[in-house]
């Protein structure tokens, strides 16, 4: 076994990262006390404390970012650290992983944390009828067993050098064994904050849990209040009028108003967030690769970056692997806008023109409706007639995404290539929003399994570069742009110099990492 602790390095390729027992050093300038109020989007009336269902910022920040913990955590600088796990070791083929668990941890109801909690919390994701976006991660475990009160061992179906990273997924929260239904109903975790009030789709209030295992290293606020504000203008006004101290996803069209206010600062972070237009490739006409290629040549990517992102991002190549990933294919150029090529591929599909609906809402991403209208205008010259259907923001993720054949979406990206691909591109996974399966993507799916177990970094790079090429040329998701995270914070609240770029709002852990100025 290869032991990996706070002094060790995981030297098996892309998963390399220094491990430590906790996610934050003690900051001399940080001070305890005060109340953080944040206006966040991504809330729904169907929200709950069931991590399997979480899909947007409001519940990610409320759950993994405050009330619950996972086994591992990705720090703001991208390194992997233990959260409820202290350290871990792997077999030489990366198939067997043993995790040592933190001792002396209690849930908010007083129940001690241990190995049984880990096993039951993971088994939730593969239970009969469970609809979990983390199912691909957990179903890859062929055996999980308790090897001590504070030790668990996982045997994987195939080697995976990224496995400790995957256990930091925000869906994989730790619940108290034998009390999971109650924990989901009341929000009982081991996190820094204990739930005081929760109105789904409206607000969440939590207070600092006394004598928390992270001690004086994190969790500076006495209380946090997250307010659901899905409308970007309303979020901005709430910050400008002092109703909240921080907001996510600022509207670039009104960015100047925020920058002009001396009491507000803008945080901009470059990461792997990408805005997308997925097509269901098992539904005509998107099941024809030539139609997909025509649609890709019909979008003016740089125009979207300039007009929708106001320059806060870069043109993308229809692949979710971004500049913050270790094997990002930077040399692969995005497809250029070319109406003649769009017409050529329509002809290859046996069509002289194409009439399709594109279902969108700004719930998908700020400016999604405007982006769809730009797409409508540019595609027309290529013989593609796009009917933009504006959907209501409330219920967009449950009624449109994964259901309508062509829609708008976004992903935050993931820390490793395999994690991103396994989340949304592996055949059969719940969040494969193009339904691109093995029949249509045999080479891609073959490479996915090969690269996952490959420990040679150079070979892995070649494999991931080929996969990105396949997605650009044949895939069912149009990814026109990578979007920086741009959020706004009152000067009443202080934050570290380094802010996380995996998710919005410091990897959704602002409650843990920020403090009152």
C-alpha positions in Angstrom: 0.0 0.0 0.0 1.1 3.6 -0.7 0.5 5.7 2.4 -0.7 9.2 1.8 -0.7 11.6 4.7 -0.2 15.3 5.4 3.5 14.8 4.6 2.9 12.8 1.5 2.2 13.5 -2.2 -0.1 11.5 -4.4 2.3 10.9 -7.2 0.0 9.1 -9.6 -0.5 11.7 -12.3 -3.3 14.3 -12.3 -4.4 13.6 -8.8 -1.1 14.9 -7.3 -1.7 17.2 -4.4 -0.4 17.9 -0.9 -2.7 16.5 1.8 -3.3 18.1 5.2 -5.5 17.4 8.1 -7.6 20.5 7.8 -8.4 22.9 5.0 -7.3 26.3 6.5 -4.4 27.7 8.4 -5.2 30.0 11.3 -5.3 33.5 10.1 -4.0 36.2 12.4 -6.2 38.8 10.7 -9.4 36.8 10.9 -11.8 37.5 13.8 -14.7 35.7 15.2 -18.3 37.0 15.4 -20.9 38.7 13.3 -23.5 37.6 10.8 -22.9 36.8 7.1 -25.9 37.5 4.9 -25.6 36.3 1.3 -28.0 36.6 -1.6 -27.7 33.5 -3.8 -29.3 32.1 -6.9 -30.0 28.5 -7.7 -32.7 27.9 -5.1 -35.9 25.9 -5.7 -39.0 25.2 -3.6 -38.2 21.5 -4.0 -34.8 22.0 -2.2 -34.0 19.7 0.7 -31.1 18.5 2.8 -30.7 15.4 0.6 -27.3 15.9 -0.9 -28.2 13.5 -3.8 -30.5 16.1 -5.2 -28.2 19.2 -4.9 -27.5 20.9 -8.3 -26.9 24.6 -7.8 -25.2 27.1 -5.5 -27.8 27.7 -2.9 -27.9 24.2 -1.5 -24.2 23.5 -2.2 -23.3 26.5 0.0 -25.9 25.6 2.6 -25.1 21.9 2.8 -21.4 21.1 2.0 -20.4 24.7 2.6 -21.9 25.0 6.1 -24.1 22.3 7.7 -22.5 19.0 6.4 -19.0 17.7 5.7 -17.5 15.3 3.2 -14.5 12.9 3.6 -12.2 15.2 1.6 -12.1 18.8 0.6 -10.5 20.8 -2.2 -8.8 24.0 -0.8 -8.9 27.4 -2.5 -5.5 26.7 -4.0 -6.7 23.4 -5.6 -4.9 21.0 -3.3 -6.8 18.1 -1.7 -7.1 17.9 2.1 -8.9 15.7 4.5 -12.1 16.8 6.1 -13.7 14.0 7.9 -10.9 11.7 6.8 -7.4 12.5 8.1 -5.3 10.5 5.6 -5.6 7.6 3.2 -3.5 5.0 1.4 -3.8 3.2 -1.9 -2.7 -0.1 -3.4 -0.2 0.1 -6.2 -2.9 -0.3 -8.8 -5.1 2.4 -7.2 -8.0 -0.1 -6.8 -8.0 -0.5 -3.0 -8.2 2.6 -0.8 -8.1 2.8 3.0 -9.2 6.0 4.7 -8.6 6.8 8.4 -11.4 8.9 9.9 -11.2 11.8 12.2 -11.9 11.0 15.8 -13.8 13.1 18.4 -16.3 14.4 15.8 -20.0 14.6 16.7 -23.1 15.3 14.6 -25.3 18.3 15.6 -27.6 15.9 17.5 -24.7 14.6 19.6 -24.2 11.3 17.8 -20.4 10.4 17.4 -19.1 10.2 13.9 -17.5 6.9 12.7 -17.1 4.3 10.0 -20.8 3.2 10.0 -21.8 6.7 9.1 -19.5 6.7 6.1 -20.8 3.4 4.8 -24.5 4.3 5.1 -23.9 7.7 3.6 -22.3 6.2 0.5 -24.9 3.4 0.2 -27.6 6.1 -0.2 -26.3 6.9 -3.7 -26.7 3.4 -5.0 -29.9 2.5 -3.2 -32.7 1.1 -5.3 -34.6 4.0 -7.0 -32.0 6.6 -5.8 -31.5 9.4 -8.3 -28.1 10.8 -7.4 -25.6 12.6 -9.6 -22.9 10.9 -7.5 -24.1 7.4 -8.4 -21.3 6.9 -11.0 -18.7 7.6 -8.2 -20.2 5.2 -5.7 -21.3 2.5 -8.1 -17.6 2.2 -9.1 -16.9 0.8 -5.6 -17.3 -3.0 -5.7 -16.8 -3.4 -2.0 -16.9 -1.0 1.0 -16.2 -2.3 4.5 -15.5 -1.1 8.0 -12.0 -2.0 9.1 -12.2 -0.2 12.4 -14.4 2.2 14.3 -12.6 5.0 12.5 -11.3 3.3 9.3 -13.0 2.3 6.1 -11.7 0.4 3.0 -13.0 0.7 -0.5 -12.2 -1.7 -3.4 -12.9 -0.3 -6.8 -14.0 -2.1 -9.9 -11.0 -0.6 -11.7 -8.1 1.6 -10.6 -8.8 5.3 -10.2 -6.0 7.6 -9.3 -8.5 10.4 -8.7 -10.7 8.6 -6.1 -9.9 10.8 -3.1 -10.8 13.8 -5.2 -14.2 12.2 -6.0 -15.1 11.9 -2.4 -15.1 15.7 -2.1 -18.1 15.8 -4.4 -20.8 18.1 -2.9 -23.4 15.3 -3.3 -21.4 12.9 -1.0 -22.3 14.3 2.4 -21.9 12.4 5.7 -25.1 11.6 7.5 -25.6 9.8 10.9 -26.1 6.1 10.4 -29.6 4.9 11.4 -30.9 8.5 11.4 -30.5 9.5 7.8 -34.2 10.3 7.2 -34.3 12.5 10.3 -31.0 14.2 9.2 -32.4 15.0 5.8 -35.6 16.3 7.3 -33.8 18.5 9.9 -30.4 19.2 8.4 -28.3 17.3 10.9 -24.6 17.1 9.8 -21.1 17.6 11.3 -20.5 21.0 9.7 -19.4 24.2 11.2 -23.0 25.6 11.3 -26.2 24.1 12.8 -29.5 24.8 11.1 -31.9 27.1 12.9 -34.4 27.8 10.1 -34.8 26.4 6.6 -37.5 27.4 4.1 -36.9 25.7 0.7 -36.5 28.1 -2.1 -36.6 31.1 0.4 -33.9 31.2 3.1 -31.6 29.2 5.4 -30.3 30.4 8.8 -27.6 28.6 10.8 -25.4 29.3 13.8 -21.8 28.3 14.7 -21.7 24.8 16.2 -20.0 25.0 19.6 -16.7 23.1 20.1 -16.4 22.1 16.4 -13.6 19.8 15.5 -12.1 22.5 13.2 -11.6 24.6 16.3 -10.1 28.1 15.6 -9.1 27.3 12.0 -12.4 28.1 10.2 -16.0 29.2 10.7 -15.6 32.8 11.9 -19.2 33.9 11.8 -21.6 33.5 14.7 -24.5 33.2 12.3 -25.1 32.9 8.6 -28.2 33.7 6.6 -28.6 32.7 3.0 -31.4 34.3 1.1 -32.7 32.9 -2.2 -32.6 35.6 -4.8 -32.7 34.0 -8.3 -33.1 37.3 -10.2 -29.8 38.9 -10.9 -31.1 42.5 -10.7 -32.8 41.8 -7.3 -29.5 40.3 -6.1 -27.6 43.4 -7.1 -30.2 45.7 -5.5 -30.1 43.7 -2.3 -26.3 44.2 -2.0 -26.5 47.9 -3.0 -29.1 48.6 -0.3 -27.3 46.6 2.4 -29.8 43.8 2.7 -27.1 41.3 2.0 -23.3 41.3 2.3 -22.4 39.2 -0.7 -24.0 38.0 -3.9 -23.0 35.5 -6.6 -23.3 35.7 -10.4 -23.4 39.4 -11.0 -25.0 40.6 -14.2 -22.3 42.0 -16.4 -24.7 44.5 -17.9 -24.9 46.2 -14.5 -21.4 45.5 -13.3 -20.4 49.2 -13.6 -22.9 50.1 -10.9 -21.3 47.8 -8.4 -17.8 48.8 -9.3 -18.7 52.4 -8.8 -19.7 51.8 -5.2 -16.7 52.2 -2.9 -18.2 49.9 -0.2 -18.3 47.0 -2.6 -15.5 44.9 -4.2 -15.7 42.5 -7.1 -14.1 39.1 -6.9 -13.3 37.6 -10.3 -11.9 34.0 -10.5 -10.8 32.1 -13.6 -11.8 28.4 -13.4 -13.6 25.7 -15.4 -17.2 27.1 -15.3 -18.7 26.7 -18.8 -22.0 27.7 -20.4 -23.6 25.1 -22.6 -26.3 24.1 -25.0 -26.8 20.4 -24.7 -28.7 18.3 -27.3 -30.4 15.0 -26.6 -28.5 12.9 -29.1 -31.1 10.1 -28.8 -33.8 12.4 -30.2 -34.0 13.4 -33.9 -32.5 15.4 -35.5 -29.7 15.6 -32.9 -29.0 11.9 -33.3 -27.3 12.8 -36.6 -23.7 13.8 -36.0 -23.9 16.0 -39.1 -26.7 18.0 -37.6 -24.6 18.5 -34.5 -21.6 19.6 -36.5 -23.8 22.1 -38.4 -25.1 23.6 -35.1 -21.5 23.9 -33.9 -20.4 25.9 -36.9 -23.5 28.1 -36.6 -22.5 29.6 -33.2 -20.3 32.7 -33.0 -18.3 31.9 -29.9 -16.2 35.1 -29.6 -19.3 37.2 -30.0 -20.9 35.5 -27.0 -17.7 36.0 -25.0 -17.7 39.7 -25.9 -21.4 40.4 -25.5 -22.7 37.9 -22.9 -19.6 37.7 -20.7 -18.4 41.2 -21.4 -14.9 39.7 -21.8 -15.0 37.8 -18.5 -14.1 34.5 -20.0 -12.8 32.8 -23.2 -14.1 31.0 -26.2 -14.4 27.2 -25.7 -14.1 24.2 -27.9 -17.2 22.2 -27.0 -15.3 20.4 -24.3 -15.8 20.8 -20.5 -12.1 20.5 -19.7 -10.9 24.0 -18.9 -7.8 26.1 -18.2 -7.8 25.0 -14.5 -7.6 21.3 -15.5 -4.1 19.6 -15.6 -4.7 18.1 -19.1 -6.5 21.0 -20.8 -5.9 20.9 -24.5 -4.9 24.5 -25.0 -3.6 23.9 -28.5 -7.0 22.7 -29.8 -8.7 25.7 -31.4 -12.4 26.3 -31.0 -14.5 25.8 -34.1 -14.8 29.1 -36.0 -18.1 30.6 -37.0 -18.7 29.4 -40.5 -22.2 29.5 -42.0 -21.0 27.7 -45.2 -19.7 24.7 -43.2 -23.0 24.7 -41.3 -24.8 24.4 -44.7 -22.4 21.7 -45.8 -23.1 19.5 -42.8 -26.9 20.1 -43.1 -26.5 18.8 -46.7 -24.6 15.8 -45.4 -27.5 15.1 -43.1 -29.9 15.3 -46.1 -31.3 18.7 -45.2 -31.5 22.1 -46.9 -32.5 23.8 -43.7 -33.2 23.0 -40.0 -36.1 24.3 -37.8 -35.5 23.6 -34.1 -36.6 24.9 -30.6 -34.1 26.1 -28.1 -35.6 26.2 -24.6 -33.8 28.7 -22.3 -34.0 30.7 -19.1 -31.6 32.9 -17.3 -31.8 30.3 -14.5 -29.4 28.3 -16.7 -26.8 31.2 -16.6 -26.9 34.9 -16.6 -27.5 36.1 -20.1 -28.8 32.7 -21.4 -31.8 34.2 -23.1 -29.6 36.8 -24.8 -27.0 34.1 -25.7 -29.8 32.1 -27.3 -30.9 35.1 -29.3 -27.4 35.7 -30.5 -27.2 32.1 -31.5 -30.5 32.4 -33.3 -29.2 35.3 -35.4 -25.8 33.7 -36.3 -27.2 30.3 -37.1 -29.8 31.7 -39.6 -27.1 32.4 -42.2 -26.2 28.7 -42.1 -29.8 27.6 -42.8 -30.6 26.9 -39.2 -33.8 28.5 -37.9 -33.8 28.5 -34.1 -37.0 29.3 -32.2 -36.0 30.6 -28.8 -38.5 29.4 -26.2 -38.2 31.3 -22.9 -39.0 29.1 -19.9 -39.8 30.3 -16.3 -36.8 30.3 -14.0 -38.6 28.5 -11.2 -38.5 24.8 -12.0 -36.2 25.1 -15.0 -33.8 22.4 -13.7 -36.7 19.9 -13.0 -38.9 20.7 -16.0 -36.6 21.6 -18.9 -33.0 20.4 -18.3 -32.6 16.7 -19.3 -36.2 16.8 -20.6 -36.3 19.2 -23.6 -34.2 18.1 -26.6 -32.2 21.4 -26.9 -31.8 23.8 -24.0 -29.3 26.0 -22.1 -27.2 24.8 -19.1 -24.0 25.3 -17.2 -21.4 23.3 -15.3 -18.9 24.5 -12.8 -16.4 22.1 -14.1 -14.5 19.6 -11.9 -11.0 19.5 -10.5 -9.9 16.5 -12.6 -10.8 15.4 -16.1 -12.2 12.0 -15.1 -14.4 13.6 -12.5 -15.9 15.9 -15.1 -16.4 13.2 -17.7 -17.8 10.7 -15.2 -20.3 13.3 -14.1 -21.8 14.3 -17.4 -20.3 12.3 -20.3 -20.0 8.7 -19.3 -22.7 6.5 -20.8 -25.7 6.1 -18.5 -24.8 8.6 -15.8 -27.7 10.7 -14.5 -26.3 14.1 -15.6 -25.3 13.1 -19.1 -27.5 15.9 -20.5 -26.8 14.9 -24.2 -27.5 11.2 -23.6 -24.4 10.5 -25.6 -24.0 6.7 -25.1 -21.6 3.9 -26.0 -23.2 3.2 -29.4 -22.5 6.8 -30.5 -19.3 7.4 -28.7 -17.5 4.0 -28.4 -14.0 5.4 -28.7 -14.6 8.2 -26.1 -16.1 5.7 -23.6 -13.2 3.3 -24.2 -10.6 6.1 -23.5 -12.6 7.2 -20.4 -12.0 3.8 -18.8 -8.4 3.6 -20.0 -7.3 7.0 -18.8 -9.0 6.6 -15.4 -6.7 3.8 -14.5 -3.6 5.1 -16.3 -0.8 6.2 -13.9 1.6 7.5 -16.5 1.0 11.2 -16.8 2.2 11.5 -20.4 -0.1 8.7 -21.6 -2.9 10.2 -19.7 -2.4 13.6 -21.3 -2.6 12.0 -24.8 -5.7 10.1 -23.9 -7.5 13.2 -22.5 -6.4 15.3 -25.4 -8.0 12.8 -27.8 -11.2 12.8 -25.8 -11.4 16.5 -26.0 -11.0 16.3 -29.8 -13.8 13.8 -30.0 -16.1 16.0 -28.0 -15.3 19.0 -30.2 -15.9 17.2 -33.4 -18.7 14.7 -32.6 -20.1 15.4 -29.1 -23.7 16.4 -28.3 -23.0 19.5 -26.2 -22.2 22.9 -27.6 -19.9 24.7 -25.2 -19.3 28.1 -26.6 -17.5 29.7 -23.6 -15.8 29.4 -20.3 -17.1 32.0 -17.9 -15.1 33.5 -15.0 -16.8 33.5 -11.6 -17.7 37.1 -10.9 -19.3 37.9 -7.6 -19.6 40.9 -5.3 -18.9 41.4 -1.6 -19.5 44.2 0.8 -16.3 45.6 2.4 -17.9 44.7 5.7 -16.9 41.2 5.0 -13.2 40.1 4.6 -12.0 37.2 2.5 -8.6 35.5 1.9 -6.3 36.6 -0.9 -6.9 33.2 -2.6 -10.5 32.4 -3.4 -11.4 29.0 -4.7 -12.2 28.5 -8.4 -13.9 25.1 -8.3 -17.4 26.5 -7.5 -18.8 30.0 -7.0 -18.3 31.9 -3.7 -14.9 30.4 -2.7 -15.9 26.8 -3.6 -19.2 27.5 -1.9 -17.4 27.6 1.5 -17.6 31.3 2.2 -19.2 30.6 5.6 -16.1 28.6 6.5 -13.4 30.8 5.0 -14.6 34.4 5.2 -15.0 36.7 8.3 -16.3 40.2 9.3 -13.8 42.9 8.4 
